[in-house]
Amino acid sequence: MSRATDRTGGEVVGEFLSVAQLLEEPRLAQVYAHCHREDTTSVQDLMEALELPQGTAYAYVDRLTEAGVLEVDDEGQPRTYTARPIDLTVTTGTDAGEYHITPALVDAVGRRTTDADIDTYIDRHGIAGLATALEYALDRERGTVTHRLMARDLDISPLAAEIILQALRPVVHEHFDIEPSGASLDNVVAAEEPAIDDEGVDEP
């Protein structure tokens, strides 16, 4: 990873390596994602929502605060936390090119602890691959691509594409307002080559 650019209000959101921890530690990503979904949250809220021990919950919010992605309000009791948006552009130096670290991607990474399909996809294609799949999932919900088009573009099986698109659907609807484009899904499908067999999921 050779470059990271923050686009959050013109301010630096921690150092890149601190933010990258969200992508390396799914449970940490879960905590950030939960804080992002809520206007404000407390350690007690996190303990109940994510079933975290008290010490672990405090350790996570301390790390996220130090990374600059959580803001703390300690004027009242209990102390509350608010997530700051993340928008980092990362250049990989590989065929994957660039990808964006956003709250939606962090949320998707956090779900690998509870979703085996996301976990498997990250193992096979990495975070950059998941970021690309998330872009296809958004376009799929807008009705502009299908799983077969994704499979063809990324050279994976149609079944593997469908599995990850289904897994990422809740993430898309959580973070984006879905307004279908003028393209008809029927037209997209009709423009494809004749259907191919959905057999042959990527081998682990």
Secondary structure as GFF3:
##gff-version 3
##sequence-region A 1 204
A	DSSP	beta_strand	3	6	.	.	.	ID=ss1
A	DSSP	alpha_helix	16	24	.	.	.	ID=ss2
A	DSSP	alpha_helix	26	37	.	.	.	ID=ss3
A	DSSP	beta_strand	41	42	.	.	.	ID=ss4
A	DSSP	alpha_helix	43	50	.	.	.	ID=ss5
A	DSSP	alpha_helix	54	67	.	.	.	ID=ss6
A	DSSP	beta_strand	70	73	.	.	.	ID=ss7
A	DSSP	beta_strand	80	83	.	.	.	ID=ss8
A	DSSP	beta_strand	88	91	.	.	.	ID=ss9
A	DSSP	beta_strand	98	101	.	.	.	ID=ss10
A	DSSP	alpha_helix	103	110	.	.	.	ID=ss11
A	DSSP	three_ten_helix	111	113	.	.	.	ID=ss12
A	DSSP	alpha_helix	116	141	.	.	.	ID=ss13
A	DSSP	alpha_helix	147	154	.	.	.	ID=ss14
A	DSSP	alpha_helix	158	175	.	.	.	ID=ss15
A	DSSP	alpha_helix	185	190	.	.	.	ID=ss16
###
